[in-house]
Structure formats: structure tokens, C-alpha cells
Amino acid sequence: MRILIENDYIQIIYTEKQDIPFIIEVERSQENAEYVAQWSFKQHENSLNDTDILHLIFKSVDGQNIGYAIIKGITNPNDNIELMRIVIANKGLGYGKLALSLIKKWCFEIKEAHRFWLDVIEYNVRAQHVYESQGFIREGILRECIKIGGIYQSLVGMSILSEDYFNEIR
């Protein structure tokens, strides 16, 4: 188990092949399926070997799996890192904000990124609120750019810059 970053409440560790069944279960759960792209076991496994991707598991201090994230842009020459996906198994316990806060810390303080960005499905207002509470700024709408259940959906682009982050933590 290799730890990327941790605090007193959670650890963010590098995903291993044996973690993938948990990841698939969480992303396919009724609570998450309409908001999260569904990857196969093989897609998750392949991402573990991609040098531009960090595939991460969140664990509580007692060792329970509580969620996962996929971060892309590790090798981006423009110092832009993308939060491709963040999924929490049990919502409403504050784990999402804790995990996002640690990922931002890693992006800006360790990786020295300039920009950390994401896109979120337009109707996922709950997630947008979490991102805004973490300093992300709404940048615009990617109109009807993905198809879910045969229906075109729009994505909201959001980001936080290093300057915003360091102003936030002062």
C-alpha cells in the first residue's frame, strides 16, 4: 500500500488491481451510476499503468474503503491537472470534501500545478456545490457533449488556479 497523501481522517493511496472490484461496485451503485462514467475492469486496470493518470483509493483511518478518484494530466506540460472522477461510497459524511481538499493540496503544494480542473454533469447540483465550496470557479458549459441513456447532456467546466488555492489556505 503506497500512500500519496493523508491527514488525520483519511489516506489517499495508489489503486492496486485488487481494489478494482470495489471501484466498479461504487461507480455502478444506484446513488452514483447516473453521474459517473462506467468503466470496465480492463479500463480501470489499464489506467493503473498509464503514466499520465493517477488512480487512487480513499481509506478511512480504520482502513475502510470510502471512495476513489482518477486524476489525469500528471505529465501535462502546461501544469494543468484534471480531476476525471471522484466517487464516494457513503455520502453525507464529509469524506468527499476531505478527499478533495487533500487532492488539491497534492496538486498545488507537491505537484506544483498551475490549474486543477474538472467537468461535472450539469444536473449534478450537489457536486457543483461541493466543488464551489472547495474554491472551484464555474468556467462555462460544454453543451450536450455526452450521451447518457440515449440523451445528450451538458457538462459544467470548473477550475481552481494555484493563486486561488494559496489565497484560500492563508
C-alpha positions as CSV (number, residue, x, y, z in Angstrom):
1,M,0.0,0.0,0.0
2,R,1.6,3.2,-1.2
3,I,0.2,6.4,0.3
4,L,0.0,9.5,-1.9
5,I,-1.1,11.9,0.8
6,E,-3.0,11.6,4.1
7,N,-4.4,13.6,7.1
8,D,-5.9,12.5,10.5
9,Y,-9.1,11.3,8.8
10,I,-8.3,9.6,5.5
11,Q,-5.5,8.2,3.4
12,I,-5.3,8.5,-0.3
13,I,-3.4,5.6,-1.7
14,Y,-2.5,4.3,-5.2
15,T,-5.1,1.9,-6.5
16,E,-4.0,-1.7,-6.9
17,K,-5.6,-4.4,-9.1
18,Q,-7.4,-6.0,-6.1
19,D,-9.1,-2.6,-5.4
20,I,-10.9,-2.6,-8.8
21,P,-14.0,-4.7,-7.8
22,F,-14.7,-2.1,-5.0
23,I,-14.3,0.7,-7.6
24,I,-16.7,-0.9,-10.0
25,E,-19.2,-1.6,-7.2
26,V,-19.2,2.1,-6.1
27,E,-19.4,3.6,-9.6
28,R,-22.3,1.3,-10.5
29,S,-24.2,1.8,-7.3
30,Q,-27.7,3.4,-7.7
31,E,-26.5,6.6,-6.0
32,N,-23.6,7.1,-8.4
33,A,-24.4,5.5,-11.7
34,E,-26.2,8.4,-13.3
35,Y,-23.3,10.7,-12.6
36,V,-20.2,8.5,-13.2
37,A,-18.9,7.1,-16.4
38,Q,-19.0,3.3,-16.3
39,W,-15.6,1.7,-17.0
40,S,-14.9,-2.0,-17.3
41,F,-12.4,-3.9,-15.1
42,K,-10.0,-3.7,-18.0
43,Q,-10.3,0.1,-18.5
44,H,-9.5,0.6,-14.8
45,E,-6.7,-1.9,-14.9
46,N,-5.1,-0.2,-18.0
47,S,-5.3,3.2,-16.3
48,L,-3.1,1.8,-13.4
49,N,-0.2,1.6,-15.9
50,D,-0.8,5.0,-17.7
51,T,1.9,7.4,-16.6
52,D,-0.4,10.4,-17.2
53,I,-3.1,9.0,-14.8
54,L,-3.2,8.6,-11.0
55,H,-5.9,6.1,-10.0
56,L,-6.4,6.5,-6.2
57,I,-8.4,4.9,-3.4
58,F,-9.6,6.7,-0.3
59,K,-9.4,4.8,3.0
60,S,-10.7,5.9,6.4
61,V,-8.3,5.8,9.4
62,D,-9.8,2.4,10.3
63,G,-8.8,1.0,6.8
64,Q,-12.3,1.0,5.2
65,N,-12.6,1.9,1.5
66,I,-14.6,5.1,1.2
67,G,-14.1,6.1,-2.4
68,Y,-11.8,6.7,-5.3
69,A,-10.5,9.3,-7.7
70,I,-8.9,9.3,-11.2
71,I,-6.6,12.2,-11.9
72,K,-5.2,12.9,-15.3
73,G,-2.6,15.3,-16.7
74,I,0.3,14.2,-14.5
75,T,2.6,14.8,-17.4
76,N,0.8,17.8,-18.8
77,P,3.4,20.4,-19.9
78,N,1.0,23.2,-19.1
79,D,0.8,22.2,-15.5
80,N,-3.0,21.5,-15.8
81,I,-4.3,18.6,-13.8
82,E,-7.8,17.1,-14.4
83,L,-10.0,15.5,-11.8
84,M,-11.5,13.0,-14.2
85,R,-13.6,11.3,-11.5
86,I,-14.2,11.4,-7.7
87,V,-16.7,8.9,-6.2
88,I,-17.6,8.5,-2.6
89,A,-19.3,5.3,-1.4
90,N,-21.2,6.8,1.6
91,K,-22.3,10.3,1.0
92,G,-23.0,13.0,3.6
93,L,-20.1,12.1,6.0
94,G,-17.7,14.8,4.7
95,Y,-15.4,12.3,3.0
96,G,-15.7,14.0,-0.4
97,K,-14.6,17.4,0.9
98,L,-11.8,15.8,2.9
99,A,-10.6,13.9,-0.1
100,L,-10.9,16.8,-2.5
101,S,-9.0,19.1,-0.1
102,L,-6.1,16.6,0.1
103,I,-6.0,16.2,-3.7
104,K,-5.9,19.9,-4.1
105,K,-3.0,20.1,-1.6
106,W,-1.1,17.4,-3.5
107,C,-1.8,19.2,-6.9
108,F,-0.6,22.6,-5.7
109,E,1.9,22.0,-2.9
110,I,3.6,18.8,-4.1
111,K,3.0,18.6,-7.9
112,E,3.1,22.4,-8.2
113,A,0.3,22.5,-10.7
114,H,-0.9,25.8,-12.1
115,R,-4.6,24.8,-12.7
116,F,-6.7,21.9,-11.4
117,W,-9.9,21.4,-13.3
118,L,-12.9,19.2,-13.8
119,D,-16.2,18.9,-15.6
120,V,-19.4,17.8,-13.9
121,I,-22.7,16.9,-15.4
122,E,-25.0,20.0,-15.4
123,Y,-27.8,18.4,-13.3
124,N,-25.4,17.3,-10.6
125,V,-26.0,20.3,-8.5
126,R,-24.8,18.6,-5.3
127,A,-21.4,18.0,-6.7
128,Q,-21.2,21.5,-8.1
129,H,-21.9,22.9,-4.6
130,V,-19.1,20.8,-3.1
131,Y,-16.6,22.0,-5.8
132,E,-17.6,25.6,-5.3
133,S,-17.2,25.2,-1.5
134,Q,-13.6,24.0,-2.3
135,G,-12.8,27.1,-4.3
136,F,-13.6,25.9,-7.9
137,I,-14.9,28.5,-10.2
138,R,-17.5,27.8,-12.9
139,E,-15.9,28.5,-16.3
140,G,-18.7,27.5,-18.7
141,I,-20.9,24.9,-20.2
142,L,-19.9,22.2,-22.7
143,R,-23.3,21.9,-24.3
144,E,-24.8,18.4,-24.9
145,C,-21.3,16.9,-25.2
146,I,-22.0,13.4,-23.7
147,K,-24.8,10.9,-24.1
148,I,-26.3,9.2,-21.1
149,G,-29.1,6.8,-21.6
150,G,-29.6,8.0,-25.1
151,I,-30.0,11.6,-24.0
152,Y,-27.4,14.3,-24.7
153,Q,-26.2,16.1,-21.5
154,S,-24.2,19.2,-20.9
155,L,-21.1,19.5,-18.6
156,V,-20.1,22.4,-16.4
157,G,-16.4,23.2,-16.6
158,M,-14.9,24.3,-13.3
159,S,-11.3,25.0,-12.1
160,I,-9.1,26.4,-9.4
161,L,-5.8,28.1,-10.0
162,S,-2.7,27.8,-7.8
163,E,-3.1,31.5,-6.9
164,D,-6.7,30.8,-5.8
165,Y,-5.6,27.8,-3.7
166,F,-2.8,29.6,-1.9
167,N,-5.1,32.6,-1.2
168,E,-7.7,30.2,0.2
169,I,-5.3,28.5,2.7
170,R,-3.8,31.7,4.0
